[in-house]
């Protein structure tokens, strides 16, 4: 039987913040929920706020936005409470919030929240506008499956996919490497170096791929 699922985790995911000696059972965040080759990851249904017709990559779009923010993420960082910017990871979140997002959002915030050109915030009022003004957008899970990768792609912001052992919608048949940047969790501290290495030609090619490879058409069913 084939299952359609939003959650593409295909290997056990363990917490990176547990101390040495912690048993695999105690450190387990997510058990496998996807069977590669049998199941299909589908996009998470969303409202109309980021619809296909509003995408700056839509053929009828006028006046392409100026993307003057290098990297953007706004949303919950800790599972509970707000991040403590005076503390390094994993102490930047309360103990109950350190497992949220597999500790991806916590690490991204700890290493990059005050970096020039980066907007990594718990909340912004102009979320959709920031997507349109940013070159790269964090695409990772939250308490479980995420939807940021699709929202970013439809908004023309190159998704930065961080989440080891997690398939994105329609992977591996749809090659997300063509229109996203994939970063291993262990590479989060050097995220800025990875993004700086993406030259303008590669960046433009990834944006074009969102259109020419049919990514918008394949993902837009979640937005109708």
C-alpha positions in Angstrom: 0.0 0.0 0.0 1.2 3.5 -0.9 0.7 6.3 1.6 0.6 10.0 0.8 2.2 11.8 3.7 3.4 15.3 4.6 6.1 13.8 6.8 9.1 12.5 4.8 11.4 11.3 7.6 12.8 8.0 6.5 15.4 7.3 9.2 15.4 7.7 13.0 16.3 11.3 13.9 18.0 11.8 17.3 18.4 15.0 19.3 21.9 16.6 18.9 21.7 18.2 22.3 21.5 15.1 24.4 24.7 14.5 26.5 27.1 11.6 25.6 25.9 8.3 26.9 22.2 9.0 26.3 20.4 5.9 25.1 19.0 6.0 21.5 15.5 5.6 22.9 15.9 8.7 25.2 17.4 10.8 22.4 15.0 9.7 19.7 13.1 12.7 18.2 11.3 11.1 15.3 10.8 7.5 14.2 10.7 6.8 10.5 7.3 7.6 9.0 8.1 7.3 5.3 9.0 4.3 3.2 11.1 5.4 0.2 10.1 3.9 -3.1 6.6 3.2 -1.8 5.2 6.3 -0.2 4.9 9.8 -1.6 5.6 13.1 0.2 2.9 15.7 -0.7 2.9 19.4 0.2 1.1 20.6 3.3 -2.3 22.4 2.4 -2.1 26.1 3.0 -4.4 29.1 2.8 -4.5 31.7 0.0 -1.9 34.1 1.4 0.9 32.8 -0.6 -1.0 31.6 -3.7 0.5 30.6 -7.0 -1.0 33.7 -8.7 0.8 36.0 -6.2 4.2 34.5 -6.9 6.8 36.9 -8.3 7.8 34.1 -10.6 4.3 33.9 -12.1 4.3 34.8 -15.9 1.9 37.7 -15.2 4.0 39.1 -12.4 5.1 42.7 -12.8 8.0 44.6 -11.2 10.1 41.7 -9.8 10.9 42.5 -6.1 14.3 43.7 -5.0 15.8 40.9 -2.8 18.0 42.9 -0.4 17.9 40.4 2.5 20.3 37.5 2.2 18.6 35.0 4.5 15.2 35.0 6.1 13.3 33.0 8.7 10.4 34.2 11.0 8.6 31.8 13.3 8.9 29.8 16.4 12.4 29.1 17.4 12.0 27.2 20.6 9.1 24.8 21.2 8.1 27.0 24.2 9.2 30.5 25.1 11.5 32.9 23.2 15.2 32.3 22.5 17.7 33.8 24.8 20.1 35.6 22.6 22.7 35.9 25.4 23.2 32.1 25.5 24.8 29.8 23.0 23.1 26.7 21.6 21.7 24.5 23.2 21.1 26.8 26.1 19.4 29.5 24.0 16.0 27.7 24.6 14.3 26.4 27.7 14.9 22.6 28.2 11.3 21.8 27.0 12.0 23.6 23.8 15.3 22.1 22.8 13.8 19.2 20.9 11.5 21.4 18.7 12.3 21.3 15.0 15.0 18.7 15.7 17.0 21.7 17.1 17.5 23.1 13.6 15.7 26.4 14.2 17.5 26.8 17.6 20.9 26.4 16.0 20.2 28.6 13.0 19.0 31.4 15.4 22.0 30.9 17.7 24.6 31.1 15.0 23.0 33.6 12.6 20.4 35.9 14.3 22.7 38.8 14.5 24.5 38.3 11.2 24.5 41.3 8.7 21.9 40.7 5.9 20.2 37.9 7.9 16.7 38.2 9.4 16.2 35.4 11.8 13.3 36.4 14.0 10.5 34.8 16.2 7.9 37.1 14.5 7.4 39.7 11.8 4.3 41.5 10.7 5.2 41.6 7.0 5.9 37.9 6.6 4.9 37.6 2.9 6.7 40.8 2.0 9.9 39.5 3.6 9.6 36.3 1.6 9.5 38.5 -1.6 12.5 40.6 -0.5 14.8 37.7 0.5 17.2 35.7 -1.6 17.2 32.6 0.6 14.6 31.3 3.1 15.0 28.6 5.8 13.0 25.5 4.9 12.9 23.1 7.8 10.5 21.2 10.0 8.7 22.5 13.1 7.1 20.2 15.6 6.8 17.7 12.8 6.5 18.2 9.0 7.1 21.7 7.7 5.6 23.9 5.0 8.3 26.6 4.7 10.0 24.9 1.7 6.9 25.3 -0.5 6.0 28.8 0.7 9.6 29.9 0.0 9.7 28.3 -3.5 6.3 29.8 -4.5 7.5 33.2 -3.3 10.7 33.0 -5.4 12.9 32.7 -2.4 15.4 29.9 -2.8 14.6 27.3 0.0 17.5 26.4 2.3 16.6 22.9 3.2 17.9 21.7 6.5 16.7 18.4 8.0 18.8 15.3 7.8 16.9 12.1 6.7 13.8 14.0 5.7 12.4 14.0 2.1 10.8 17.1 0.7 7.6 17.0 -1.4 7.9 14.6 -4.3 11.5 13.6 -3.5 13.4 11.8 -4.9 11.5 12.0 -8.2 11.6 15.8 -8.0 15.2 16.9 -7.6 15.1 19.7 -5.0 18.8 20.4 -5.5 17.9 22.1 -8.8 16.1 24.9 -7.1 17.1 24.8 -3.4 20.2 24.8 -1.3 20.6 21.7 1.0 22.6 22.1 4.1 23.5 19.3 6.5 22.6 20.0 10.1 26.3 19.8 11.1 26.9 22.6 8.6 24.6 25.1 10.3 27.5 27.0 11.9 28.9 27.7 8.4 25.5 28.4 6.7 26.7 31.9 5.8 29.7 30.5 4.0 27.6 28.0 2.0 25.2 30.7 0.9 28.0 33.2 0.1 29.4 30.5 -2.3 26.2 30.5 -4.4 27.2 32.8 -7.3 24.7 34.9 -9.2 24.6 32.5 -12.2 23.7 29.5 -10.0 21.2 31.6 -8.1 19.4 32.6 -11.3 19.5 29.1 -12.6 17.8 27.8 -9.4 15.1 30.5 -9.7 14.5 29.6 -13.4 14.3 25.9 -12.4 11.4 26.6 -10.1 9.5 27.6 -13.2 11.0 25.4 -16.0 11.0 22.2 -14.0 7.4 22.6 -13.1 8.0 23.1 -9.4 5.4 25.7 -9.1 2.9 23.6 -11.0 3.6 20.6 -8.8 3.4 22.5 -5.6 0.6 24.9 -6.3 -2.1 22.3 -5.6 -1.6 23.1 -1.9 -2.5 26.7 -2.6 -5.8 26.4 -4.4 
